[in-house]
Amino acid sequence: MAQFKDDEFYITLVTFQVEDRLFRVPRHTLEVQSPVFNDMFTFPPPPGVDVEGSGDEHPIVLPDLVTVEDFKRLLRVLLPTRYYGTRLSKGDHDGWISVLKLSRMWQMDELHRAALNRLKYSAVRKSVVEKLALALEYEIQHWIVPAVNELARRPQPISVEDTRILGLETASKVAAVRERLISESLCLTAGGQDAIAPFITKIFNLSVSTPNHQRELSNRFTQCVDFLLGSYSSHPHVL
């Protein structure tokens, strides 16, 4: 009698090397989540060449920017059983940042959305500078406005360490918000973060929808935004 591989429960495993660690995981789980892995697994190797990932002697070596801990956190979400580790808790923010990082790299859209939903700005225990750096690196758009607003209202000026973490361009943009909106007390009468949000959205070129109450800010504030952008364009190096 002819035999056929079951399309659901005949599991093919693939071997990865991350740093000095080997991982053996179900290939199908990665294929269905990521077009990057799907293309990798379906592309035929050259004749006479061992298939990468076929075993411990021929693992798929992941790039240096993927750490062992990052990969384990991703697998805990992809393979949430007692054999592979538990699903990440909602409060494991470092874990979900790892998931966000790798899901973005490998185009795992569903997992990327799940990570974004778990990362609430106010709940993450990191400094405001670290939050802004993460928001820009991993495109966490809903963090950018509150982070810049918090930095702009902070008593301390933008420091050399802040600039090292954020980069000169981002630090200059934050300084434009801070020095004009805070030290000169411009446009703050419109009310808290809502008053600053349109300017932050504009200067950081964010593609986010603006709530109705923000669109109804006074003409005075709109004119102030245009003035500040002109000031930043003329003096982008001022910190």
C-alpha positions as CSV (number, residue, x, y, z in Angstrom):
1,M,0.0,0.0,0.0
2,A,1.3,3.4,-0.9
3,Q,2.1,5.8,1.9
4,F,1.5,9.5,2.0
5,K,2.7,12.2,4.4
6,D,-0.2,13.8,6.4
7,D,-0.4,17.5,5.5
8,E,-1.2,18.4,9.1
9,F,0.6,16.1,11.4
10,Y,3.8,15.0,9.5
11,I,6.1,17.5,11.1
12,T,9.4,18.5,9.4
13,L,11.9,20.0,11.7
14,V,14.6,22.6,10.8
15,T,17.8,23.5,12.7
16,F,18.9,27.1,13.4
17,Q,22.1,28.3,15.0
18,V,21.8,31.5,17.0
19,E,25.1,32.6,18.5
20,D,26.5,29.3,19.9
21,R,23.1,27.7,20.4
22,L,21.3,25.2,18.2
23,F,17.5,25.2,17.9
24,R,15.3,22.4,16.2
25,V,11.8,23.7,15.5
26,P,8.8,22.8,13.3
27,R,9.4,24.3,9.8
28,H,5.7,24.7,9.1
29,T,5.1,27.1,12.0
30,L,7.7,29.5,10.5
31,E,6.5,29.0,6.9
32,V,2.9,30.0,7.6
33,Q,3.9,33.1,9.7
34,S,6.7,34.5,7.6
35,P,7.1,34.9,3.8
36,V,10.8,35.3,4.4
37,F,11.1,31.8,5.8
38,N,8.6,30.4,3.3
39,D,10.8,31.6,0.4
40,M,13.9,30.3,2.2
41,F,12.5,26.8,2.6
42,T,11.0,26.5,-0.9
43,F,14.1,27.7,-2.8
44,P,15.9,24.6,-4.0
45,P,19.6,24.3,-3.0
46,P,22.3,23.8,-5.7
47,P,22.9,20.2,-6.8
48,G,25.2,18.3,-4.4
49,V,24.9,20.9,-1.6
50,D,23.5,19.9,1.8
51,V,20.2,21.7,2.6
52,E,20.7,24.3,5.3
53,G,18.7,23.5,8.3
54,S,18.6,19.8,7.7
55,G,20.5,18.9,10.8
56,D,23.0,20.0,13.5
57,E,25.9,19.8,11.0
58,H,24.2,22.2,8.5
59,P,22.1,24.7,10.5
60,I,20.6,27.9,9.2
61,V,22.9,30.5,10.9
62,L,20.9,33.6,11.9
63,P,22.6,37.0,11.8
64,D,24.5,38.4,14.7
65,L,21.7,40.9,15.6
66,V,19.5,38.0,16.6
67,T,20.3,36.9,20.1
68,V,19.5,33.6,21.8
69,E,17.1,35.3,24.1
70,D,15.3,37.1,21.3
71,F,14.8,33.9,19.4
72,K,13.6,32.0,22.5
73,R,11.1,34.7,23.2
74,L,9.8,34.5,19.6
75,L,9.5,30.7,19.9
76,R,7.6,30.9,23.2
77,V,4.9,32.8,21.3
78,L,4.9,30.7,18.2
79,L,5.0,27.4,20.1
80,P,3.0,28.0,23.3
81,T,3.1,24.5,24.8
82,R,4.7,23.1,27.9
83,Y,7.4,21.5,25.7
84,Y,8.7,24.8,24.3
85,G,8.0,27.2,27.1
86,T,5.0,29.2,28.1
87,R,3.5,32.1,26.2
88,L,5.0,35.5,27.1
89,S,3.0,37.3,29.8
90,K,1.5,40.7,28.9
91,G,3.9,42.3,31.4
92,D,7.0,40.9,29.9
93,H,7.9,44.0,28.0
94,D,11.4,43.1,27.1
95,G,10.1,39.8,25.7
96,W,7.5,41.6,23.5
97,I,10.1,44.0,22.3
98,S,12.2,41.0,21.1
99,V,9.0,39.6,19.4
100,L,8.4,43.0,17.8
101,K,12.0,43.1,16.6
102,L,12.1,39.7,15.0
103,S,8.5,39.7,13.6
104,R,9.3,43.0,11.9
105,M,12.5,41.6,10.5
106,W,10.8,38.4,9.1
107,Q,7.5,40.0,8.1
108,M,5.4,38.1,10.6
109,D,2.5,40.6,10.3
110,E,0.1,38.9,12.7
111,L,2.7,38.5,15.4
112,H,3.9,42.1,14.9
113,R,0.4,43.4,15.5
114,A,0.2,41.2,18.6
115,A,3.4,42.6,20.0
116,L,2.3,46.2,19.3
117,N,-0.9,45.6,21.2
118,R,1.1,44.3,24.2
119,L,3.4,47.3,24.4
120,K,1.5,50.1,26.2
121,Y,3.6,53.2,26.5
122,S,2.7,54.0,30.1
123,A,3.3,50.4,31.3
124,V,6.8,49.8,29.9
125,R,9.4,50.3,32.5
126,K,12.1,52.1,30.5
127,S,13.3,55.7,30.4
128,V,11.6,58.2,28.1
129,V,14.7,58.4,26.0
130,E,14.8,54.6,25.6
131,K,11.1,54.5,24.7
132,L,11.6,57.1,22.0
133,A,14.6,55.3,20.6
134,L,12.6,52.0,20.5
135,A,9.6,53.7,19.0
136,L,11.7,55.1,16.1
137,E,13.7,51.9,15.6
138,Y,10.7,49.6,15.5
139,E,8.0,52.0,14.2
140,I,5.9,52.0,17.4
141,Q,4.0,55.0,16.2
142,H,1.7,55.4,19.2
143,W,4.7,55.9,21.5
144,I,6.3,58.8,19.6
145,V,3.9,61.7,20.6
146,P,3.8,60.8,24.3
147,A,7.6,60.3,24.4
148,V,8.5,63.6,22.7
149,N,5.9,65.4,24.9
150,E,7.4,63.9,28.0
151,L,10.9,64.9,27.0
152,A,9.8,68.4,26.0
153,R,8.4,68.9,29.5
154,R,11.3,67.4,31.4
155,P,13.2,69.9,33.6
156,Q,16.6,68.6,32.3
157,P,17.8,69.7,28.8
158,I,18.7,67.2,26.1
159,S,22.0,65.7,27.2
160,V,25.0,64.3,25.4
161,E,23.9,60.8,26.5
162,D,20.4,61.5,25.2
163,T,21.9,62.5,21.8
164,R,24.0,59.4,21.8
165,I,21.0,57.2,22.2
166,L,18.6,59.1,19.9
167,G,21.0,60.3,17.3
168,L,21.7,64.0,16.4
169,E,18.7,64.4,14.1
170,T,16.1,63.1,16.5
171,A,17.7,65.0,19.4
172,S,17.5,68.2,17.3
173,K,13.8,67.6,16.7
174,V,13.1,67.0,20.3
175,A,15.1,70.2,21.2
176,A,13.0,72.2,18.7
177,V,9.8,71.1,20.5
178,R,11.3,71.6,24.0
179,E,13.1,75.0,23.6
180,R,10.2,76.7,21.8
181,L,7.2,75.1,23.4
182,I,8.5,74.9,26.9
183,S,11.2,77.5,27.6
184,E,9.4,80.2,25.7
185,S,5.9,79.0,26.8
186,L,4.5,79.1,23.3
187,C,1.2,77.5,22.4
188,L,0.8,75.6,25.7
189,T,-2.5,77.3,26.5
190,A,-4.3,74.9,24.0
191,G,-4.0,72.1,26.6
192,G,-1.3,69.5,27.5
193,Q,-0.2,66.8,25.1
194,D,-3.1,67.6,22.7
195,A,-1.6,71.0,22.1
196,I,1.9,69.7,21.2
197,A,0.7,66.6,19.4
198,P,0.1,68.2,15.9
199,F,3.6,69.8,16.0
200,I,5.2,66.5,17.0
201,T,3.3,64.7,14.3
202,K,4.4,67.2,11.7
203,I,8.1,67.5,12.6
204,F,8.5,63.7,12.9
205,N,6.5,63.1,9.7
206,L,4.1,60.6,11.4
207,S,1.3,59.1,9.3
208,V,-1.2,58.9,12.1
209,S,-4.8,60.0,12.2
210,T,-5.5,63.2,14.2
211,P,-8.5,63.2,16.6
212,N,-11.2,65.7,15.9
213,H,-10.4,67.9,18.9
214,Q,-6.8,68.2,17.7
215,R,-8.0,69.3,14.2
216,E,-10.0,72.0,15.9
217,L,-7.1,73.7,17.6
218,S,-6.9,77.5,17.1
219,N,-5.4,79.2,14.1
220,R,-2.8,80.7,16.5
221,F,-1.4,77.3,17.3
222,T,-1.2,76.3,13.6
223,Q,0.7,79.5,12.9
224,C,3.0,78.7,15.8
225,V,3.7,75.2,14.4
226,D,4.7,76.7,11.0
227,F,7.0,79.2,12.8
228,L,8.7,76.4,14.8
229,L,9.2,74.2,11.7
230,G,10.9,77.2,10.0
231,S,13.1,77.7,13.0
232,Y,14.1,74.0,13.1
233,S,14.9,74.0,9.3
234,S,17.1,77.1,9.8
235,H,18.9,75.8,12.9
236,P,18.7,72.0,12.9
237,H,22.0,71.7,14.8
238,V,20.8,73.6,17.9
239,L,20.4,71.3,20.9
